[in-house]
C-alpha cells in the first residue's frame, strides 16, 4: 500500500502493524503515538534503490553516470541541512515539517 493508505488502514485498525520509512514514519509516530516494533539499526544503513532497464543501461552508461553523480551531489548538500530539506519536501509530500 502507498504510505497514506497504509497509515489509514493502521489508524482504522484494519492492520496491526506496517513497515514504513521517514518522513512518513515520523509523521505517523507523532500523530498516532505508534511505537516501533523493530528497525534496521545496526543491520543496514538507509538505502535507496534506483532502477533502469538493461536496454537503457547498456545504451546510455554515460547518462547513468551523470545521474548517479548528481544524486551524490544532492545527498552531500542535503545531509547537513535537514531542516531546509524538510521545508522543501513538506509541501511536496503533504507532511508538515516539524522540528
Jmol script that loads the backbone (N, CA, C; Angstrom):
load data "model"
ATOM      1  N   UNK A   1       0.839  -1.188   0.000  1.00  0.00           N
ATOM      2  CA  UNK A   1       0.000   0.000   0.000  1.00  0.00           C
ATOM      3  C   UNK A   1       0.878   1.243   0.000  1.00  0.00           C
ATOM      4  N   UNK A   2       0.421   2.283  -0.649  1.00  0.00           N
ATOM      5  CA  UNK A   2       1.138   3.553  -0.531  1.00  0.00           C
ATOM      6  C   UNK A   2       1.092   4.039   0.918  1.00  0.00           C
ATOM      7  N   UNK A   3       2.038   4.879   1.328  1.00  0.00           N
ATOM      8  CA  UNK A   3       2.098   5.317   2.721  1.00  0.00           C
ATOM      9  C   UNK A   3       0.779   5.857   3.283  1.00  0.00           C
ATOM     10  N   UNK A   4       0.077   6.687   2.546  1.00  0.00           N
ATOM     11  CA  UNK A   4      -1.176   7.261   3.065  1.00  0.00           C
ATOM     12  C   UNK A   4      -2.228   6.178   3.297  1.00  0.00           C
ATOM     13  N   UNK A   5      -2.329   5.229   2.382  1.00  0.00           N
ATOM     14  CA  UNK A   5      -3.308   4.144   2.530  1.00  0.00           C
ATOM     15  C   UNK A   5      -2.941   3.234   3.704  1.00  0.00           C
ATOM     16  N   UNK A   6      -1.649   2.954   3.853  1.00  0.00           N
ATOM     17  CA  UNK A   6      -1.204   2.101   4.966  1.00  0.00           C
ATOM     18  C   UNK A   6      -1.475   2.785   6.300  1.00  0.00           C
ATOM     19  N   UNK A   7      -1.220   4.079   6.368  1.00  0.00           N
ATOM     20  CA  UNK A   7      -1.489   4.794   7.625  1.00  0.00           C
ATOM     21  C   UNK A   7      -2.974   4.793   7.934  1.00  0.00           C
ATOM     22  N   UNK A   8      -3.799   5.009   6.936  1.00  0.00           N
ATOM     23  CA  UNK A   8      -5.255   4.990   7.150  1.00  0.00           C
ATOM     24  C   UNK A   8      -5.696   3.614   7.651  1.00  0.00           C
ATOM     25  N   UNK A   9      -5.184   2.561   7.058  1.00  0.00           N
ATOM     26  CA  UNK A   9      -5.534   1.207   7.488  1.00  0.00           C
ATOM     27  C   UNK A   9      -5.097   0.975   8.930  1.00  0.00           C
ATOM     28  N   UNK A  10      -3.915   1.465   9.287  1.00  0.00           N
ATOM     29  CA  UNK A  10      -3.412   1.333  10.653  1.00  0.00           C
ATOM     30  C   UNK A  10      -4.304   2.101  11.627  1.00  0.00           C
ATOM     31  N   UNK A  11      -4.611   3.343  11.294  1.00  0.00           N
ATOM     32  CA  UNK A  11      -5.444   4.167  12.181  1.00  0.00           C
ATOM     33  C   UNK A  11      -6.854   3.612  12.331  1.00  0.00           C
ATOM     34  N   UNK A  12      -7.346   2.936  11.290  1.00  0.00           N
ATOM     35  CA  UNK A  12      -8.682   2.342  11.343  1.00  0.00           C
ATOM     36  C   UNK A  12      -8.648   0.925  11.908  1.00  0.00           C
ATOM     37  N   UNK A  13      -7.479   0.513  12.368  1.00  0.00           N
ATOM     38  CA  UNK A  13      -7.269  -0.809  12.966  1.00  0.00           C
ATOM     39  C   UNK A  13      -7.587  -1.956  12.011  1.00  0.00           C
ATOM     40  N   UNK A  14      -7.369  -1.702  10.715  1.00  0.00           N
ATOM     41  CA  UNK A  14      -7.527  -2.754   9.707  1.00  0.00           C
ATOM     42  C   UNK A  14      -6.244  -3.576   9.587  1.00  0.00           C
ATOM     43  N   UNK A  15      -5.130  -3.002  10.057  1.00  0.00           N
ATOM     44  CA  UNK A  15      -3.860  -3.724  10.160  1.00  0.00           C
ATOM     45  C   UNK A  15      -3.287  -3.427  11.541  1.00  0.00           C
ATOM     46  N   UNK A  16      -2.564  -4.371  12.076  1.00  0.00           N
ATOM     47  CA  UNK A  16      -1.973  -4.194  13.410  1.00  0.00           C
ATOM     48  C   UNK A  16      -0.621  -3.509  13.362  1.00  0.00           C
ATOM     49  N   UNK A  17       0.061  -3.600  12.224  1.00  0.00           N
ATOM     50  CA  UNK A  17       1.404  -3.029  12.089  1.00  0.00           C
ATOM     51  C   UNK A  17       1.687  -2.838  10.613  1.00  0.00           C
ATOM     52  N   UNK A  18       2.688  -2.004  10.344  1.00  0.00           N
ATOM     53  CA  UNK A  18       3.130  -1.855   8.964  1.00  0.00           C
ATOM     54  C   UNK A  18       4.549  -1.355   8.925  1.00  0.00           C
ATOM     55  N   UNK A  19       5.214  -1.618   7.800  1.00  0.00           N
ATOM     56  CA  UNK A  19       6.587  -1.148   7.594  1.00  0.00           C
ATOM     57  C   UNK A  19       6.515   0.170   6.838  1.00  0.00           C
ATOM     58  N   UNK A  20       7.232   1.166   7.341  1.00  0.00           N
ATOM     59  CA  UNK A  20       7.180   2.498   6.735  1.00  0.00           C
ATOM     60  C   UNK A  20       8.537   3.160   6.925  1.00  0.00           C
ATOM     61  N   UNK A  21       8.776   4.201   6.213  1.00  0.00           N
ATOM     62  CA  UNK A  21      10.046   4.917   6.258  1.00  0.00           C
ATOM     63  C   UNK A  21       9.772   6.391   6.523  1.00  0.00           C
ATOM     64  N   UNK A  22      10.821   7.107   6.912  1.00  0.00           N
ATOM     65  CA  UNK A  22      10.695   8.551   7.117  1.00  0.00           C
ATOM     66  C   UNK A  22      10.543   9.254   5.777  1.00  0.00           C
ATOM     67  N   UNK A  23       9.842  10.334   5.754  1.00  0.00           N
ATOM     68  CA  UNK A  23       9.261  11.088   6.850  1.00  0.00           C
ATOM     69  C   UNK A  23       7.877  10.590   7.260  1.00  0.00           C
ATOM     70  N   UNK A  24       7.355   9.593   6.552  1.00  0.00           N
ATOM     71  CA  UNK A  24       6.016   9.084   6.871  1.00  0.00           C
ATOM     72  C   UNK A  24       5.979   8.453   8.257  1.00  0.00           C
ATOM     73  N   UNK A  25       7.077   7.786   8.629  1.00  0.00           N
ATOM     74  CA  UNK A  25       7.143   7.186   9.959  1.00  0.00           C
ATOM     75  C   UNK A  25       7.035   8.252  11.041  1.00  0.00           C
ATOM     76  N   UNK A  26       7.842   9.298  10.925  1.00  0.00           N
ATOM     77  CA  UNK A  26       7.849  10.347  11.950  1.00  0.00           C
ATOM     78  C   UNK A  26       6.476  11.001  12.076  1.00  0.00           C
ATOM     79  N   UNK A  27       5.832  11.248  10.958  1.00  0.00           N
ATOM     80  CA  UNK A  27       4.502  11.870  10.994  1.00  0.00           C
ATOM     81  C   UNK A  27       3.491  10.949  11.667  1.00  0.00           C
ATOM     82  N   UNK A  28       3.527   9.672  11.340  1.00  0.00           N
ATOM     83  CA  UNK A  28       2.593   8.717  11.950  1.00  0.00           C
ATOM     84  C   UNK A  28       2.878   8.545  13.433  1.00  0.00           C
ATOM     85  N   UNK A  29       4.144   8.478  13.792  1.00  0.00           N
ATOM     86  CA  UNK A  29       4.513   8.327  15.194  1.00  0.00           C
ATOM     87  C   UNK A  29       3.997   9.520  16.010  1.00  0.00           C
ATOM     88  N   UNK A  30       4.170  10.713  15.481  1.00  0.00           N
ATOM     89  CA  UNK A  30       3.713  11.910  16.180  1.00  0.00           C
ATOM     90  C   UNK A  30       2.193  11.961  16.290  1.00  0.00           C
ATOM     91  N   UNK A  31       1.518  11.644  15.212  1.00  0.00           N
ATOM     92  CA  UNK A  31       0.064  11.783  15.176  1.00  0.00           C
ATOM     93  C   UNK A  31      -0.677  10.659  15.891  1.00  0.00           C
ATOM     94  N   UNK A  32      -0.114   9.459  15.887  1.00  0.00           N
ATOM     95  CA  UNK A  32      -0.863   8.314  16.406  1.00  0.00           C
ATOM     96  C   UNK A  32      -0.289   7.740  17.692  1.00  0.00           C
ATOM     97  N   UNK A  33       0.934   8.114  18.031  1.00  0.00           N
ATOM     98  CA  UNK A  33       1.568   7.523  19.204  1.00  0.00           C
ATOM     99  C   UNK A  33       2.024   6.093  18.957  1.00  0.00           C
ATOM    100  N   UNK A  34       2.096   5.705  17.683  1.00  0.00           N
ATOM    101  CA  UNK A  34       2.543   4.351  17.348  1.00  0.00           C
ATOM    102  C   UNK A  34       3.946   4.127  17.887  1.00  0.00           C
ATOM    103  N   UNK A  35       4.272   2.887  18.152  1.00  0.00           N
ATOM    104  CA  UNK A  35       5.605   2.581  18.657  1.00  0.00           C
ATOM    105  C   UNK A  35       6.333   1.670  17.694  1.00  0.00           C
ATOM    106  N   UNK A  36       7.641   1.734  17.741  1.00  0.00           N
ATOM    107  CA  UNK A  36       8.490   0.918  16.871  1.00  0.00           C
ATOM    108  C   UNK A  36       8.545  -0.499  17.429  1.00  0.00           C
ATOM    109  N   UNK A  37       8.261  -1.464  16.584  1.00  0.00           N
ATOM    110  CA  UNK A  37       8.420  -2.864  16.979  1.00  0.00           C
ATOM    111  C   UNK A  37       9.856  -3.301  16.741  1.00  0.00           C
ATOM    112  N   UNK A  38      10.407  -2.893  15.615  1.00  0.00           N
ATOM    113  CA  UNK A  38      11.798  -3.173  15.280  1.00  0.00           C
ATOM    114  C   UNK A  38      12.217  -2.228  14.182  1.00  0.00           C
ATOM    115  N   UNK A  39      13.512  -2.058  14.045  1.00  0.00           N
ATOM    116  CA  UNK A  39      14.031  -1.271  12.937  1.00  0.00           C
ATOM    117  C   UNK A  39      15.335  -1.908  12.478  1.00  0.00           C
ATOM    118  N   UNK A  40      16.012  -1.270  11.559  1.00  0.00           N
ATOM    119  CA  UNK A  40      17.215  -1.865  10.986  1.00  0.00           C
ATOM    120  C   UNK A  40      18.498  -1.314  11.605  1.00  0.00           C
ATOM    121  N   UNK A  41      18.395  -0.747  12.800  1.00  0.00           N
ATOM    122  CA  UNK A  41      19.580  -0.233  13.475  1.00  0.00           C
ATOM    123  C   UNK A  41      20.630  -1.335  13.590  1.00  0.00           C
ATOM    124  N   UNK A  42      21.836  -1.003  13.211  1.00  0.00           N
ATOM    125  CA  UNK A  42      22.987  -1.919  13.227  1.00  0.00           C
ATOM    126  C   UNK A  42      22.863  -3.083  12.247  1.00  0.00           C
ATOM    127  N   UNK A  43      21.877  -3.006  11.351  1.00  0.00           N
ATOM    128  CA  UNK A  43      21.727  -4.053  10.340  1.00  0.00           C
ATOM    129  C   UNK A  43      22.072  -3.498   8.963  1.00  0.00           C
ATOM    130  N   UNK A  44      21.396  -2.428   8.582  1.00  0.00           N
ATOM    131  CA  UNK A  44      21.670  -1.773   7.304  1.00  0.00           C
ATOM    132  C   UNK A  44      21.584  -0.265   7.490  1.00  0.00           C
ATOM    133  N   UNK A  45      22.266   0.450   6.613  1.00  0.00           N
ATOM    134  CA  UNK A  45      22.129   1.892   6.584  1.00  0.00           C
ATOM    135  C   UNK A  45      20.883   2.214   5.756  1.00  0.00           C
ATOM    136  N   UNK A  46      20.459   3.459   5.822  1.00  0.00           N
ATOM    137  CA  UNK A  46      19.348   3.887   4.988  1.00  0.00           C
ATOM    138  C   UNK A  46      19.767   3.694   3.532  1.00  0.00           C
ATOM    139  N   UNK A  47      19.012   2.956   2.788  1.00  0.00           N
ATOM    140  CA  UNK A  47      19.362   2.656   1.398  1.00  0.00           C
ATOM    141  C   UNK A  47      18.233   3.080   0.472  1.00  0.00           C
ATOM    142  N   UNK A  48      18.628   3.393  -0.722  1.00  0.00           N
ATOM    143  CA  UNK A  48      17.660   3.667  -1.774  1.00  0.00           C
ATOM    144  C   UNK A  48      18.050   2.807  -2.960  1.00  0.00           C
ATOM    145  N   UNK A  49      17.099   2.525  -3.790  1.00  0.00           N
ATOM    146  CA  UNK A  49      17.340   1.687  -4.943  1.00  0.00           C
ATOM    147  C   UNK A  49      16.897   2.433  -6.187  1.00  0.00           C
ATOM    148  N   UNK A  50      17.738   2.434  -7.193  1.00  0.00           N
ATOM    149  CA  UNK A  50      17.453   3.097  -8.453  1.00  0.00           C
ATOM    150  C   UNK A  50      17.457   2.028  -9.534  1.00  0.00           C
ATOM    151  N   UNK A  51      16.510   2.114 -10.434  1.00  0.00           N
ATOM    152  CA  UNK A  51      16.375   1.087 -11.464  1.00  0.00           C
ATOM    153  C   UNK A  51      16.435   1.697 -12.853  1.00  0.00           C
ATOM    154  N   UNK A  52      16.993   0.944 -13.782  1.00  0.00           N
ATOM    155  CA  UNK A  52      16.980   1.283 -15.198  1.00  0.00           C
ATOM    156  C   UNK A  52      16.839  -0.033 -15.953  1.00  0.00           C
ATOM    157  N   UNK A  53      16.212   0.033 -17.086  1.00  0.00           N
ATOM    158  CA  UNK A  53      16.115  -1.185 -17.887  1.00  0.00           C
ATOM    159  C   UNK A  53      17.510  -1.560 -18.385  1.00  0.00           C
ATOM    160  N   UNK A  54      17.733  -2.834 -18.644  1.00  0.00           N
ATOM    161  CA  UNK A  54      19.031  -3.267 -19.165  1.00  0.00           C
ATOM    162  C   UNK A  54      19.325  -2.593 -20.490  1.00  0.00           C
ATOM    163  N   UNK A  55      18.296  -2.440 -21.305  1.00  0.00           N
ATOM    164  CA  UNK A  55      18.473  -1.811 -22.607  1.00  0.00           C
ATOM    165  C   UNK A  55      18.998  -0.391 -22.450  1.00  0.00           C
ATOM    166  N   UNK A  56      18.361   0.388 -21.579  1.00  0.00           N
ATOM    167  CA  UNK A  56      18.796   1.762 -21.362  1.00  0.00           C
ATOM    168  C   UNK A  56      20.193   1.801 -20.761  1.00  0.00           C
ATOM    169  N   UNK A  57      20.429   0.970 -19.752  1.00  0.00           N
ATOM    170  CA  UNK A  57      21.724   0.966 -19.068  1.00  0.00           C
ATOM    171  C   UNK A  57      22.861   0.627 -20.033  1.00  0.00           C
ATOM    172  N   UNK A  58      22.635  -0.318 -20.918  1.00  0.00           N
ATOM    173  CA  UNK A  58      23.669  -0.699 -21.885  1.00  0.00           C
ATOM    174  C   UNK A  58      23.863   0.371 -22.953  1.00  0.00           C
ATOM    175  N   UNK A  59      22.776   1.020 -23.312  1.00  0.00           N
ATOM    176  CA  UNK A  59      22.825   2.018 -24.383  1.00  0.00           C
ATOM    177  C   UNK A  59      23.346   3.371 -23.894  1.00  0.00           C
ATOM    178  N   UNK A  60      23.112   3.700 -22.610  1.00  0.00           N
ATOM    179  CA  UNK A  60      23.440   5.030 -22.101  1.00  0.00           C
ATOM    180  C   UNK A  60      24.199   5.002 -20.761  1.00  0.00           C
ATOM    181  N   UNK A  61      25.305   4.289 -20.662  1.00  0.00           N
ATOM    182  CA  UNK A  61      26.027   4.264 -19.383  1.00  0.00           C
ATOM    183  C   UNK A  61      26.515   5.653 -18.976  1.00  0.00           C
ATOM    184  N   UNK A  62      26.803   6.500 -19.954  1.00  0.00           N
ATOM    185  CA  UNK A  62      27.251   7.861 -19.654  1.00  0.00           C
ATOM    186  C   UNK A  62      26.159   8.657 -18.953  1.00  0.00           C
ATOM    187  N   UNK A  63      24.925   8.477 -19.361  1.00  0.00           N
ATOM    188  CA  UNK A  63      23.808   9.184 -18.728  1.00  0.00           C
ATOM    189  C   UNK A  63      23.582   8.677 -17.297  1.00  0.00           C
ATOM    190  N   UNK A  64      23.684   7.378 -17.113  1.00  0.00           N
ATOM    191  CA  UNK A  64      23.531   6.816 -15.767  1.00  0.00           C
ATOM    192  C   UNK A  64      24.615   7.356 -14.833  1.00  0.00           C
ATOM    193  N   UNK A  65      25.833   7.480 -15.342  1.00  0.00           N
ATOM    194  CA  UNK A  65      26.916   8.014 -14.529  1.00  0.00           C
ATOM    195  C   UNK A  65      26.598   9.444 -14.091  1.00  0.00           C
ATOM    196  N   UNK A  66      26.077  10.253 -14.996  1.00  0.00           N
ATOM    197  CA  UNK A  66      25.722  11.637 -14.661  1.00  0.00           C
ATOM    198  C   UNK A  66      24.621  11.660 -13.606  1.00  0.00           C
ATOM    199  N   UNK A  67      23.610  10.831 -13.769  1.00  0.00           N
ATOM    200  CA  UNK A  67      22.515  10.776 -12.793  1.00  0.00           C
ATOM    201  C   UNK A  67      23.055  10.416 -11.410  1.00  0.00           C
ATOM    202  N   UNK A  68      23.887   9.406 -11.319  1.00  0.00           N
ATOM    203  CA  UNK A  68      24.445   8.988 -10.030  1.00  0.00           C
ATOM    204  C   UNK A  68      25.336  10.069  -9.423  1.00  0.00           C
ATOM    205  N   UNK A  69      26.098  10.755 -10.245  1.00  0.00           N
ATOM    206  CA  UNK A  69      26.929  11.850  -9.746  1.00  0.00           C
ATOM    207  C   UNK A  69      26.068  12.985  -9.188  1.00  0.00           C
ATOM    208  N   UNK A  70      24.976  13.304  -9.877  1.00  0.00           N
ATOM    209  CA  UNK A  70      24.092  14.377  -9.417  1.00  0.00           C
ATOM    210  C   UNK A  70      23.365  13.985  -8.129  1.00  0.00           C
ATOM    211  N   UNK A  71      22.959  12.738  -8.028  1.00  0.00           N
ATOM    212  CA  UNK A  71      22.328  12.263  -6.789  1.00  0.00           C
ATOM    213  C   UNK A  71      23.313  12.387  -5.629  1.00  0.00           C
ATOM    214  N   UNK A  72      24.559  12.046  -5.869  1.00  0.00           N
ATOM    215  CA  UNK A  72      25.580  12.165  -4.820  1.00  0.00           C
ATOM    216  C   UNK A  72      25.736  13.622  -4.388  1.00  0.00           C
ATOM    217  N   UNK A  73      25.730  14.544  -5.348  1.00  0.00           N
ATOM    218  CA  UNK A  73      25.842  15.971  -5.021  1.00  0.00           C
ATOM    219  C   UNK A  73      24.661  16.428  -4.167  1.00  0.00           C
ATOM    220  N   UNK A  74      23.465  16.001  -4.535  1.00  0.00           N
ATOM    221  CA  UNK A  74      22.281  16.378  -3.765  1.00  0.00           C
ATOM    222  C   UNK A  74      22.363  15.812  -2.356  1.00  0.00           C
ATOM    223  N   UNK A  75      22.764  14.552  -2.232  1.00  0.00           N
ATOM    224  CA  UNK A  75      22.920  13.939  -0.907  1.00  0.00           C
ATOM    225  C   UNK A  75      23.923  14.710  -0.058  1.00  0.00           C
ATOM    226  N   UNK A  76      25.047  15.085  -0.656  1.00  0.00           N
ATOM    227  CA  UNK A  76      26.072  15.821   0.085  1.00  0.00           C
ATOM    228  C   UNK A  76      25.562  17.200   0.509  1.00  0.00           C
ATOM    229  N   UNK A  77      24.756  17.835  -0.341  1.00  0.00           N
ATOM    230  CA  UNK A  77      24.185  19.134   0.008  1.00  0.00           C
ATOM    231  C   UNK A  77      23.152  18.976   1.121  1.00  0.00           C
ATOM    232  N   UNK A  78      22.323  17.952   1.021  1.00  0.00           N
ATOM    233  CA  UNK A  78      21.194  17.792   1.944  1.00  0.00           C
ATOM    234  C   UNK A  78      21.599  17.330   3.337  1.00  0.00           C
ATOM    235  N   UNK A  79      22.603  16.512   3.437  1.00  0.00           N
ATOM    236  CA  UNK A  79      22.953  15.906   4.727  1.00  0.00           C
ATOM    237  C   UNK A  79      23.122  16.918   5.862  1.00  0.00           C
ATOM    238  N   UNK A  80      23.844  18.028   5.675  1.00  0.00           N
ATOM    239  CA  UNK A  80      23.985  18.978   6.783  1.00  0.00           C
ATOM    240  C   UNK A  80      22.821  19.967   6.904  1.00  0.00           C
ATOM    241  N   UNK A  81      21.771  19.809   6.078  1.00  0.00           N
ATOM    242  CA  UNK A  81      20.656  20.758   6.055  1.00  0.00           C
ATOM    243  C   UNK A  81      19.297  20.082   6.252  1.00  0.00           C
ATOM    244  N   UNK A  82      19.109  19.263   7.292  1.00  0.00           N
ATOM    245  CA  UNK A  82      17.845  18.524   7.425  1.00  0.00           C
ATOM    246  C   UNK A  82      16.614  19.427   7.532  1.00  0.00           C
ATOM    247  N   UNK A  83      16.731  20.560   8.204  1.00  0.00           N
ATOM    248  CA  UNK A  83      15.568  21.443   8.337  1.00  0.00           C
ATOM    249  C   UNK A  83      15.189  22.057   6.995  1.00  0.00           C
ATOM    250  N   UNK A  84      16.188  22.490   6.238  1.00  0.00           N
ATOM    251  CA  UNK A  84      15.913  23.074   4.925  1.00  0.00           C
ATOM    252  C   UNK A  84      15.302  22.022   3.994  1.00  0.00           C
ATOM    253  N   UNK A  85      15.829  20.816   4.034  1.00  0.00           N
ATOM    254  CA  UNK A  85      15.291  19.733   3.208  1.00  0.00           C
ATOM    255  C   UNK A  85      13.842  19.443   3.599  1.00  0.00           C
ATOM    256  N   UNK A  86      13.576  19.402   4.899  1.00  0.00           N
ATOM    257  CA  UNK A  86      12.208  19.155   5.374  1.00  0.00           C
ATOM    258  C   UNK A  86      11.253  20.235   4.873  1.00  0.00           C
ATOM    259  N   UNK A  87      11.697  21.478   4.891  1.00  0.00           N
ATOM    260  CA  UNK A  87      10.840  22.568   4.420  1.00  0.00           C
ATOM    261  C   UNK A  87      10.590  22.483   2.919  1.00  0.00           C
ATOM    262  N   UNK A  88      11.568  22.023   2.172  1.00  0.00           N
ATOM    263  CA  UNK A  88      11.398  21.853   0.721  1.00  0.00           C
ATOM    264  C   UNK A  88      10.449  20.696   0.424  1.00  0.00           C
ATOM    265  N   UNK A  89      10.632  19.580   1.125  1.00  0.00           N
ATOM    266  CA  UNK A  89       9.843  18.382   0.851  1.00  0.00           C
ATOM    267  C   UNK A  89       8.429  18.445   1.416  1.00  0.00           C
ATOM    268  N   UNK A  90       8.243  19.152   2.498  1.00  0.00           N
ATOM    269  CA  UNK A  90       6.956  19.196   3.190  1.00  0.00           C
ATOM    270  C   UNK A  90       5.771  19.446   2.262  1.00  0.00           C
ATOM    271  N   UNK A  91       5.760  20.514   1.482  1.00  0.00           N
ATOM    272  CA  UNK A  91       4.595  20.738   0.621  1.00  0.00           C
ATOM    273  C   UNK A  91       4.477  19.726  -0.517  1.00  0.00           C
ATOM    274  N   UNK A  92       5.590  19.113  -0.882  1.00  0.00           N
ATOM    275  CA  UNK A  92       5.555  18.145  -1.976  1.00  0.00           C
ATOM    276  C   UNK A  92       4.936  16.813  -1.568  1.00  0.00           C
ATOM    277  N   UNK A  93       5.126  16.438  -0.287  1.00  0.00           N
ATOM    278  CA  UNK A  93       4.619  15.145   0.162  1.00  0.00           C
ATOM    279  C   UNK A  93       3.436  15.267   1.118  1.00  0.00           C
ATOM    280  N   UNK A  94       3.086  16.506   1.452  1.00  0.00           N
ATOM    281  CA  UNK A  94       1.898  16.719   2.294  1.00  0.00           C
ATOM    282  C   UNK A  94       2.078  16.382   3.758  1.00  0.00           C
ATOM    283  N   UNK A  95       3.304  16.508   4.261  1.00  0.00           N
ATOM    284  CA  UNK A  95       3.571  16.256   5.678  1.00  0.00           C
ATOM    285  C   UNK A  95       4.214  17.521   6.246  1.00  0.00           C
ATOM    286  N   UNK A  96       3.706  17.983   7.378  1.00  0.00           N
ATOM    287  CA  UNK A  96       4.273  19.174   7.997  1.00  0.00           C
ATOM    288  C   UNK A  96       5.707  18.939   8.421  1.00  0.00           C
ATOM    289  N   UNK A  97       6.534  19.949   8.226  1.00  0.00           N
ATOM    290  CA  UNK A  97       7.915  19.906   8.706  1.00  0.00           C
ATOM    291  C   UNK A  97       7.890  20.301  10.172  1.00  0.00           C
ATOM    292  N   UNK A  98       8.213  19.350  11.042  1.00  0.00           N
ATOM    293  CA  UNK A  98       8.180  19.582  12.480  1.00  0.00           C
ATOM    294  C   UNK A  98       9.583  19.388  13.020  1.00  0.00           C
ATOM    295  N   UNK A  99      10.012  20.332  13.865  1.00  0.00           N
ATOM    296  CA  UNK A  99      11.370  20.248  14.427  1.00  0.00           C
ATOM    297  C   UNK A  99      11.307  20.237  15.920  1.00  0.00           C
TER     298      UNK A  99
END
end "model"
wireframe off; spacefill off
backbone 0.3
color backbone group
